[in-house]
Amino acid sequence: MKSFPGILMIALLIASTQAQTPTPPPKASPSPAPVPGAARYVSLKYKAPANAIAGIRHDVDAGTRGWNATMPALYALAPNHTGFTTRGQPSLFWYQSSPASTRIELTLIEPKKPKPVLRVGADKADQAGIHRLPLERYNVTLAPGILYKWTIALVPDPASRSQDLIASGTIQRIEPDAQLTSALSGAKGMDKAATYASKGIWYDALETVTNEVDAAPKNKGIRLQRATLLEQAELKEAAASERK
């Protein structure tokens, strides 16, 4: 049996050895994996053109549906001034707040022309949300410098068109200047949308961001960016639907 002093010396030696043994550093937490398909944040800041004609959008909201208040709210997704595009065959967009079992019709009008440039419709407006109509599908090309008016209408009674609920906007094709052409050189996706927005090219900005939404429909970040763009044109109901 070991004596008490001997036991004490062994205990002190063990304690000294333990004190000199360095404590291993804590393991670093692994970096979070990137979310597949996540969009890089790009700020879409729409700047209205200085030479745009103001106050020419018409919406069908709660205050303008009148006697037919059960029908959806309807908005032409255009700014409340001349909306510009650089494309001969852009897309036209509208928002419908709820389904309706009624005919819907889009018309594109050129000033001083007796017949519409385009009139196309569907028997039922049975889907809510944001819709688009590419002019390319109907072989329609906008001429530069002409202010076209376009309307989207709900037609409760085809025999009484005075009861139509109509939302409208305008569109004008412009030629891109050297500054815009240079800014767009090499730009893709949301960077391209941001460039169009900052230069006041509404329809091209909306179409570019919508292409990104369609390519990644589950990416909430891109939808929020489209909502931001819509809010800047005071299209609040359509923007709110994107944020849900």
N, C-alpha and C positions, 0 to 999 in steps of 0.2 A: 504494500500500500504506500502511495506517494505521500510525502509530507505536505502540509498546508502551504509552506513557502514555495515548494516545487510546483504545486498546482497553480499558485498565483502567478508564477513566472510564465508558465505555459499559456495561461489565459491572457496575460498582457501581450505575449508574443503573437497570439492569434489576432487580438484586437488591433495590434500595430500593423499586421499584414493586411487585414481587411481595410484599414484606413488608407493604405497606400495603393490599393487596387482601384483604378479609375472606374467611375460609373459610366457605362456605355450611354451615348447620347440617344434621346428618344428618336424613334423612326419618324421620318418626315411623312406627312400625309400625301398620298399620291394626288397629282393635279387632276381636277375633274376633266373627264373626257369631253371633247367638243360635241355639241348637239348636232347630229346629222342634218344638213339642209338649213342650218340657222343662217339668217341673212345678216350681213354686216350692217350696222346702223348707218343710215345716210339720212340727213335731214332734208326733207322736201319743203322748200320755201318758195311758194309761188309768188311771183312779182308780176302784177298786172301791167300790160303794155301801156305806155303813156298815150298812145294814139288810139286806144280802144274806145268804141262807143259804149257808153254805160247804160244800165237799166233796161236791158232788152231780153231778159229771161222771164218766163212765166212758169209758175209751179202750180200743181193741183194739190194743195194741202188742206188741212181741216177748215180753213177759212174760205176756201174757194170751191168746195165740193157742193155747197148749197143743199138742195133738196136730197141729193143722192149721197148723203154722208156715210153710207155703208160701203161705198166704193173705196178702193185703196188710195192713199196719197201717191202722187206720181210726180217725179222730178226729172227733168232733163239735166243730165250731169254736165252742166256747162256753167261757166262763170256768168255773173250778172253784167256782162259786157261782151264785146266781140271776142269769141274764142278763136285762137289762132292754131293753125297746123302747118307743117312744112310738107305734108304728104298729099299726093294726089288722091289717094284712096285710104283715108283714115277710117277709124271706127267711131260710131256714135254710141253713146252710153246713156242709159236711164236707170232710175231706181223706182221700184214698186214696193210699197210697204206690206202688202198682203196679197194672197191669191184672189182672183176674180174670175167668175165663169162668164166672161164677156169678151167680145172681140177686142183686139189691140191692133193699132195701125200706126206705122211710122211713115212720115212724108217729108221729102226734101224738096225745097222750093228755091228756084233761082229767080231773082227779080225780073219783072217784065216778060216772063215766060208764061204763056197761058196754061201749060200743062206742068205738073210736078216732074222734077228730074227723076224722082223715085217715089213709089208708093207701094208698100209691102205690109202685109198683115198676117195675123194668126187668129184662128177662131176662138181661142181661149187665152186669157192672161192668167194662167193658173200657177205661176211660180213667182214668189216674192224674191226680192233681192236686186242685185245689180245685173243688168243685161247689156249686151253689146250687139251692134250690127255692123259688120265690116262692109264698107262700100265696095271693096274688091269682089265680094261674093256676087254682087249684082252688076259688075262691070261699069260702075259709076266712077268717073274721075272729076274732081273739082278743078275748075280753072283758077289760076292765080288772080288775086285781087278782087274777086267777087264775093260779096257778103250773102251767103246762103242762110235761109231760115229752115230749121227742121222742127218737126213736131212729133210728139208721141201721144196718141189718143186712146182712151178707153171708150168703146162704142156700145153703150147699153142697148140702144135700139137702132139698128142699121137703117130703118125706115124713117127715123127722125134724128138726123145728124146734128140738130141744134142742141141735143142733149149730151153730145160728146164732152168728155172731160179731157182737156188738152193741156199738156205741158210743152214748152218750147224753148229753144235756144238758137244761137247763131254760130256760124263757123265760116272762117275765111282762110284761104290758103295763101301763105306768104313764101317768098323765096328766102332761104337762109342766107344771112350775110356771112362775111368772112370770119367774124368773131365767133359766131355760133358754130360754123363749120369746124373751126379750129378747136373749140371747146368739146365738140362731139367726137373728135378724132381719137379713136382708140377706146372711147367710153363704152361701157357695157352695163346691162342690168340697171341696178338702182343708181349707179353713178350717171348713167344716161338720163334716167328719169329726173334726177336732181338738176341736171344741166338744163333740160327742157323747162322745168318749173322756174328756175331762176331767170330764164330768158323770156318768160311770159308765153311759152308755147303750150297752152293748156291741154289740147287734145293729144298731143304727142306725149306729154308727161303722164297723163292718165292712162293712155294705151300702153306705155312702157311698163308702168308699175302693175297694171292689170295682167300683162303677159307674165310678170314675175309671180303674181298671185296664182295664175292658172298653172304655172310650172311647179309650184310648191303649195298646193291648196291647204295643207295643214300647218303651214308656217305662219303663226299668229303675228310675228314681228312685221312681216311684209304687209299684212292686212292693216296693222296699226299705222303703217306709213301711208297707205292709201287713205285711211281715215283722216290723217292729218292733212293730206292734200285736199280732200273734200271739204273739211272744215274751213280751210282758207278761202273757199269759194262760197261759204255760208250755206253749204249743203249739209245741214246738221243732222237731219234724220237719216240720210244715207250713211253719214260718218258714224252715227251711233250704232247702226246695225253692224258695222265692221268691228266695233269694239266689244260686241257681246261674246 
